[in-house]
Amino acid sequence: MPGWRFSLLKGDRGDEVGQYLALVELESIEARDRVAPNGRLEDTDEGRQWVTAVGPLMEQWREYVTQIPGDAPYTDYHDILG
């Protein structure tokens, strides 16, 4: 989706070595709210289209992560310094 970046990270040092983290970065709060105004991708046509398109990939991710964004409690953070 325009303005969204998804990463699958693997810890290589520290307390979570060998553990995985799915990171979702958005270019702005507006980019987030355009697709998921209430915190759920299923709330908009664009979000539903994306979920359908990446469904097979998300199933593969489930082999590596215990929680997929949107499947569990989450927190949105925004950069207050930049």
N, C-alpha and C positions, 0 to 999 in steps of 0.2 A: 504494500500500500504506500502511496506517496507520503513521505514524511515519517515513515516508520522503519526501524531497523531491528532485525531479530538476530540474536547471537546465541550459540550454544557454547558455553564455557566449561572448561575442566580445570579444577584446582591442581596446581603443581607445587605449591608451597604453603605452609601454614596449617590451620586446623582442619581444613576440608580437602586435603590431598586426595585425588582420585574421585572426588565428588563432582557432579555436574550442576550447572546453573543456567537456566534459560533467562536471558536478559532482553528486554524490549525497551528500545530507546526511541523517543518521539521528538521530532524537531520543535514542537510547540504544544501547548495545552490545546490550542485550536485544532491541531492535527488529530489529537486524541479525541476531542469532543465531536469532531466531524464524523468519526467512525463509531465511537463508543461513548455517546454523551452520558449514559447512565452506568458506565463501567462494564457493559456487556457488548461484545461484537455483534451478537444476534439482534441488537436493537435497531440496526440500520441495514439498508440494502447493501451498501458497500461492505460492511462488516460480515454479513451473511455470505456474500459472494466470496470473500477472502477465506472464511472458515471452510466453505465447500471446496475451494481450490487447493488449500493446503492440508485438508483432512488426512490424506495418505502420509504426508510428511510428519504430521503431528503424531500419528500412530507409531511411526518409526522412533520419534523422540521419546515416546513412552518407555522404550527399552532402556533409556539412559537417565531419565528424570523421574522423580516421584510425584511432582506436581507440575502441571501445565498451566501457564497463565490463564486465569479465568476459571480453573477447576478448584481452586482453593482460595482461602483468604489472601488478600494482596494489599499492597499500599502503593499509591502513585506518589512519586517524589518529583519535585522540580528544583532546578538549579537556582538558588537564591543569590549566588555570587556573580553569575555570568549573565 
